[in-house]
Amino acid sequence: MLLLRMNPDSAKLKREHYLSNLYNKQDKEEFAKFFDDTLRDIAIFNNDIFSVKTGTGAKIVLFDEISNYITDSSQRDNFCKAIINQLVNFSFEKIFNQKFDFFSTIFEYLIKDYNKDGGGKYAEYYTPHAVSKIMAAILVDKPVSNVTCYDPSAGSGTLLMNLAHAIGEDRCTIYSQDISQKSSSMLRLNLILNNLVHSIQNIIQGNTIKSPFHKVGDKLMTFDYIVSNPPFKLDFSDYVADLDTKQNNERFFAGFPKVPNKDKNGMAIYPLFIQQSCFLSAKGRAAIVVPYWLYYCPNRN
């Protein structure tokens, strides 16, 4: 009966999912497998709420099998037990009351080394909280409601979270696309922690430049606010010819960056993100991080 009374955007748990149940089962043989199975069951039980879609419509569940990341299989049980023992007596009530002010700080702490080596294969990184806060302050200079916010290279979602907080989480809807599954999973976690579960259905894993997902009919959707810290360098030579079409003339109104003969991984892709963001915010506002300066585009028309 309690489950039936809960908000449809809330996570639902069975009794066997509780931390207390995991704590009491620590002596169970192959505890790590039991731990992973519990996470997987929670993810499946809440798949309609928390799954992220790919550009083809496939659903990515909430949790991975965490213990598999421990290379030494003999230590997996101890690893999972250590997590449970740290959490079982901890009260989350006050933390949840703090909402964004707490989670923005702890989230940055947890992923502060995400791009310490210059980003992953798909330019995986996050934007520092201070930069995100400045961009949100630039864009949101008056109270608004029922607005749309978009990031074409959302990463872990720091920009979108600061923008949503400046507007009001209940007064905006988030949209995003990112080529990295890892980044999309982090963004989903950010949405859950910051009371933006209603926007998870709009989080898409896919190539924003090649195959933008969000449309109204056969036209690309436009947005009230766009924030972006796009990858500065990325090889897009294998699909740049497909972008040069009459249909894309407005989206890429300034043309395409030069494709170098060598070091194609170092080719500048960010001008494409700038053009696309300006196009999709034609009646709104966009703030974009690019090398050495902040590009600001209010009411382009």
C-alpha positions as CSV (number, residue, x, y, z in Angstrom):
1,M,0.0,0.0,0.0
2,L,2.9,2.4,0.8
3,L,4.4,1.8,-2.7
4,L,1.0,2.6,-4.3
5,R,0.9,5.9,-2.4
6,M,4.3,7.0,-3.4
7,N,5.0,9.7,-6.0
8,P,5.5,8.0,-9.4
9,D,8.9,9.7,-9.7
10,S,10.2,8.1,-6.5
11,A,12.4,5.0,-6.3
12,K,10.6,1.9,-5.1
13,L,12.2,-0.7,-2.9
14,K,11.4,-4.1,-1.8
15,R,12.2,-5.1,1.8
16,E,15.1,-7.2,0.6
17,H,16.6,-4.1,-1.0
18,Y,17.1,-2.3,2.3
19,L,20.6,-1.5,3.6
20,S,19.6,-3.3,6.9
21,N,18.9,-6.5,4.9
22,L,22.3,-6.3,3.2
23,Y,24.0,-5.6,6.5
24,N,22.4,-8.7,8.1
25,K,23.4,-10.9,5.2
26,Q,27.2,-10.1,5.3
27,D,28.1,-13.7,6.3
28,K,26.3,-15.0,3.2
29,E,28.6,-16.9,0.8
30,E,29.5,-14.9,-2.2
31,F,28.2,-11.7,-0.6
32,A,29.5,-9.6,-3.5
33,K,27.3,-11.4,-5.9
34,F,24.3,-11.0,-3.5
35,F,25.2,-7.2,-3.3
36,D,25.4,-6.9,-7.1
37,D,22.2,-8.9,-7.6
38,T,20.4,-6.5,-5.2
39,L,21.5,-3.4,-7.1
40,R,20.5,-5.0,-10.4
41,D,17.0,-5.9,-9.0
42,I,16.6,-2.3,-7.7
43,A,17.5,-1.0,-11.2
44,I,15.1,-3.4,-13.0
45,F,12.3,-2.7,-10.5
46,N,12.7,1.1,-11.2
47,N,13.6,0.8,-14.9
48,D,10.6,2.9,-16.1
49,I,11.7,5.8,-13.9
50,F,15.5,5.8,-14.0
51,S,16.6,4.3,-17.3
52,V,18.5,6.4,-19.8
53,K,17.7,5.9,-23.5
54,T,20.2,5.6,-26.3
55,G,19.6,7.3,-29.6
56,T,18.1,4.1,-30.9
57,G,15.7,3.8,-28.0
58,A,17.5,1.1,-25.9
59,K,17.3,1.5,-22.2
60,I,20.4,1.6,-19.9
61,V,19.6,0.5,-16.4
62,L,20.5,2.5,-13.3
63,F,23.2,0.3,-11.7
64,D,26.2,-1.7,-12.9
65,E,27.7,-4.7,-11.1
66,I,30.0,-2.7,-8.8
67,S,32.1,-5.6,-7.4
68,N,33.4,-6.4,-10.9
69,Y,35.5,-3.3,-10.8
70,I,37.6,-4.9,-8.0
71,T,40.3,-6.8,-10.0
72,D,41.2,-9.1,-7.1
73,S,38.1,-11.3,-6.9
74,S,39.1,-12.5,-3.4
75,Q,38.6,-9.0,-2.1
76,R,35.1,-8.3,-3.7
77,D,33.2,-9.5,-0.6
78,N,35.2,-7.3,1.7
79,F,34.7,-4.3,-0.7
80,C,30.9,-4.7,-0.7
81,K,30.8,-5.2,3.1
82,A,32.9,-2.0,3.6
83,I,30.3,0.0,1.7
84,I,27.4,-1.4,3.7
85,N,29.1,-0.9,7.0
86,Q,29.7,2.7,6.2
87,L,26.2,3.4,5.2
88,V,23.9,1.3,7.5
89,N,24.0,3.7,10.5
90,F,24.2,6.9,8.5
91,S,21.2,9.3,8.4
92,F,20.4,10.8,5.0
93,E,17.5,12.9,6.2
94,K,19.4,16.2,6.9
95,I,21.5,15.8,3.7
96,F,18.4,15.4,1.5
97,N,17.0,18.6,3.1
98,Q,20.1,20.5,2.0
99,K,19.4,19.4,-1.6
100,F,21.6,21.2,-4.2
101,D,23.8,23.0,-1.7
102,F,25.1,19.6,-0.4
103,F,25.0,17.5,-3.5
104,S,26.8,20.0,-5.8
105,T,29.7,20.0,-3.4
106,I,29.9,16.2,-2.8
107,F,29.4,15.4,-6.4
108,E,32.3,17.6,-7.4
109,Y,34.5,16.0,-4.7
110,L,33.6,12.5,-6.0
111,I,34.5,13.2,-9.6
112,K,37.2,15.8,-9.2
113,D,39.8,13.6,-10.9
114,Y,37.4,12.6,-13.8
115,N,39.5,14.5,-16.4
116,K,42.8,14.8,-14.7
117,D,44.5,13.2,-17.7
118,G,42.8,15.4,-20.3
119,G,39.5,13.5,-20.8
120,G,38.6,10.1,-22.0
121,K,38.1,8.7,-25.5
122,Y,34.9,10.7,-25.9
123,A,36.2,13.8,-24.2
124,E,34.7,12.8,-20.8
125,Y,35.0,15.5,-18.2
126,Y,33.1,17.7,-15.9
127,T,32.9,21.5,-15.5
128,P,34.0,23.0,-12.1
129,H,31.1,24.1,-9.9
130,A,32.4,27.7,-9.8
131,V,32.4,28.0,-13.6
132,S,28.9,26.5,-13.8
133,K,27.6,28.9,-11.2
134,I,28.9,31.9,-13.1
135,M,27.3,30.7,-16.3
136,A,24.0,30.2,-14.6
137,A,24.1,33.7,-13.1
138,I,24.8,35.2,-16.5
139,L,21.8,33.4,-18.1
140,V,19.2,33.7,-15.4
141,D,18.7,37.3,-14.6
142,K,15.0,37.3,-13.7
143,P,12.4,34.8,-12.5
144,V,11.1,32.4,-15.1
145,S,8.9,29.3,-15.2
146,N,8.0,26.4,-17.4
147,V,11.3,26.7,-19.4
148,T,13.5,24.2,-21.2
149,C,17.2,23.8,-20.6
150,Y,19.6,21.9,-22.9
151,D,23.2,20.8,-23.0
152,P,24.4,19.1,-26.2
153,S,27.5,17.7,-24.5
154,A,26.2,17.3,-21.0
155,G,29.0,15.3,-19.4
156,S,28.2,14.8,-15.7
157,G,25.6,17.5,-15.8
158,T,27.2,20.2,-13.5
159,L,26.2,23.0,-15.9
160,L,22.6,21.8,-16.1
161,M,22.3,21.4,-12.4
162,N,23.5,24.9,-11.6
163,L,21.2,26.3,-14.3
164,A,18.2,24.3,-13.0
165,H,19.0,25.5,-9.5
166,A,19.1,29.1,-10.5
167,I,15.7,28.8,-12.3
168,G,14.1,26.4,-9.8
169,E,14.1,22.7,-10.2
170,D,10.3,22.6,-10.4
171,R,10.2,25.4,-13.0
172,C,12.3,23.9,-15.7
173,T,12.7,20.7,-17.8
174,I,16.1,19.3,-18.6
175,Y,17.2,17.9,-22.0
176,S,20.6,16.6,-22.9
177,Q,22.6,14.4,-25.1
178,D,26.1,13.0,-24.7
179,I,28.0,10.3,-26.6
180,S,29.5,8.8,-23.5
181,Q,27.5,6.2,-21.5
182,K,29.7,6.9,-18.5
183,S,28.8,10.6,-18.6
184,S,25.1,9.9,-19.1
185,S,25.1,7.6,-16.0
186,M,26.7,10.4,-13.9
187,L,24.2,12.9,-15.2
188,R,21.3,10.6,-14.3
189,L,22.7,10.4,-10.8
190,N,22.9,14.1,-10.6
191,L,19.2,14.4,-11.7
192,I,18.1,11.9,-9.1
193,L,20.0,13.7,-6.3
194,N,18.7,17.2,-7.3
195,N,15.0,16.5,-7.6
196,L,14.9,16.4,-11.4
197,V,13.8,12.8,-11.9
198,H,11.0,14.1,-14.2
199,S,13.7,15.0,-16.8
200,I,15.5,11.6,-16.9
201,Q,13.3,10.6,-19.9
202,N,14.9,13.5,-21.8
203,I,18.5,12.3,-21.2
204,I,19.9,10.6,-24.4
205,Q,23.1,8.8,-25.0
206,G,24.2,9.5,-28.6
207,N,26.2,11.7,-31.0
208,T,24.6,15.2,-30.7
209,I,26.4,16.6,-33.8
210,K,25.7,13.7,-36.1
211,S,22.3,12.6,-34.9
212,P,20.6,15.2,-32.7
213,F,17.7,13.4,-30.9
214,H,15.3,16.0,-29.6
215,K,12.8,17.1,-32.2
216,V,9.3,18.5,-32.6
217,G,7.9,16.7,-35.6
218,D,10.7,16.6,-38.2
219,K,12.4,19.8,-36.9
220,L,15.0,20.1,-34.2
221,M,13.6,21.3,-30.9
222,T,14.7,24.7,-29.7
223,F,15.3,25.6,-26.1
224,D,15.0,28.6,-23.7
225,Y,18.4,28.0,-22.2
226,I,21.5,26.2,-23.5
227,V,24.7,25.6,-21.6
228,S,27.7,23.7,-22.9
229,N,31.3,22.9,-22.2
230,P,31.9,20.9,-25.4
231,P,34.9,18.8,-26.3
232,F,37.5,21.2,-27.8
233,K,39.2,18.5,-29.9
234,L,37.8,15.4,-31.3
235,D,38.0,13.5,-34.5
236,F,34.8,13.8,-36.5
237,S,36.3,13.2,-40.0
238,D,34.4,10.0,-40.5
239,Y,31.0,11.8,-40.6
240,V,31.8,15.4,-41.5
241,A,30.7,14.7,-45.1
242,D,27.3,13.6,-43.9
243,L,26.8,16.9,-42.1
244,D,27.4,19.0,-45.2
245,T,23.8,18.9,-46.5
246,K,21.1,21.4,-47.4
247,Q,19.2,20.3,-44.3
248,N,22.1,21.3,-42.1
249,N,22.7,24.7,-43.7
250,E,21.0,26.6,-40.9
251,R,22.4,24.5,-38.1
252,F,26.0,24.9,-39.3
253,F,25.7,28.4,-40.7
254,A,29.4,29.2,-40.5
255,G,30.7,26.0,-42.1
256,F,32.9,23.3,-40.8
257,P,36.3,23.3,-39.2
258,K,39.2,22.2,-41.3
259,V,40.1,18.5,-41.2
260,P,43.8,18.1,-40.7
261,N,45.9,15.6,-42.7
262,K,47.5,14.3,-39.5
263,D,46.6,14.2,-35.8
264,K,42.8,14.0,-36.5
265,N,42.1,13.4,-32.8
266,G,43.3,17.0,-32.3
267,M,40.9,18.6,-34.7
268,A,38.7,21.4,-33.4
269,I,35.2,20.2,-33.0
270,Y,33.9,23.0,-30.7
271,P,32.9,25.4,-33.5
272,L,30.2,22.9,-34.5
273,F,28.9,22.9,-30.9
274,I,28.9,26.7,-30.9
275,Q,26.9,26.9,-34.2
276,Q,24.4,24.2,-33.1
277,S,23.9,25.9,-29.7
278,C,23.2,29.2,-31.3
279,F,20.8,27.6,-33.8
280,L,18.9,25.7,-31.1
281,S,18.7,28.8,-28.8
282,A,17.5,31.2,-31.6
283,K,14.8,32.6,-29.3
284,G,16.6,31.9,-26.0
285,R,20.0,32.2,-24.4
286,A,23.2,30.2,-24.6
287,A,26.4,30.2,-22.7
288,I,29.3,28.1,-24.0
289,V,32.8,27.4,-22.7
290,V,35.4,27.5,-25.4
291,P,39.2,27.7,-25.2
292,Y,40.4,30.8,-23.3
293,W,37.1,32.6,-23.2
294,L,33.4,32.3,-22.5
295,Y,31.1,32.8,-25.4
296,Y,27.7,34.3,-24.6
297,C,24.8,34.5,-27.0
298,P,21.7,36.3,-25.8
299,N,18.7,36.4,-28.1
300,R,20.7,35.7,-31.3
301,N,17.9,37.1,-33.6
